[in-house]
Amino acid sequence: MNFHVVQKNRYVDDLRPEDIQLLEDGKPQKLAVFEGPRSGRRTPVEILLLFDASLSVMNIGLLDPFAIKETLLDGIGEHVSVAVYAFANRWKRFVKPTREISQLKSALNGVFDFTHAGTRLYESIISTARDAAESGGNASRLMVVFSDGFATTKMPPRDAARTAAFYGVSLYPVVLGHQRVLRQAVGGGGGGPMGQRGIPDANTLNRQADARDKEMQIQEFADLGELTGGRSFDPPVVNSVIVRQIMRAVAVQVQMQYVAGYYPISAGEKRTHHTQVKLVRKDAGRLRGGVRTVLH
């Protein structure tokens, strides 16, 4: 169970075990694991980088800033490793969690060569979360998803959020090229010819409708952060400086993260259980994350 606590726009870093309650199906559980910013981390952290390698992203160079690959490990901490995945119509893991920069460079080179048509965005989030969880090991996992947010399939975004939460993976969507894509959707942002009495013509109305649809898709993609205990990023531009800032922000998230755990008691046939972390004191702050569905 991973979570953060925020109070007045700052992270709370001094919680103690007695400050939280861990519930399974509404029943309190005995706390077996508690780690936080001040207690030191023993549970390893895996950052899963998932890149949209579809033509809509690659043809306009939205992933070009990742050519500076050394920034991926800047300040993330010694207990943190990074995995690299990519998708378009197909999905692929390029490297399992590692701290070897040479392996990360090779993986990112593979991402750039993986470009093809199609955008199975939410299916790929599910595949990545499942692959990381099924690799074994007790780790705290978060997924940073770099995409323009435009899926070419009909899978509901909330299905991806539910599956990620089931596997204990917090999502951190990074919207690529938001303003640039929207300007293209409305024909460069200049509107269009007006009909009689100032009424927009059919082409203008179609571009406006397309822009609204794209805006909704971007928002659904960005909402995955809040739904899974992570956060979203929507930078006005994406360059090497912004990439470094995003990775450092993720590093802060890792450093300020709490991990709580318990030993579940199974009774007969496996079934799903709802688990939740709650703060004992209401004035301790606002809890982000700490909700998960588990199977035992």
Buried (B, 14 or more C-beta within 10 A) or exposed (E): BBBBBEEEEEBBBEBEEEBBBBBBEEEEBEBEBBBBBEBEBEBBBBBBBBBBBBBBBBEBEBBEBBEBBEBBBEBBEEBBBBBBBBBBBEBBBBBBBBEEEEBBBBBBEBBBEBBEEBBBBBBBBBBBBBBBBEBEEEBBBBBBBBBBBBBEEEBEBEEBBBBBBBBBBBBBBBBBBBEBBBBBBBBEEEEBEEEEEEEBEEEBEBBBEBBEEBBEBBBBBBBBBBBBBBBBBBBEEBEEEBBBBBBBBBBEBBBBBBBBBBEBEEEEEEEEBEBBBEBEEEEBBEBBBBBBBBEE
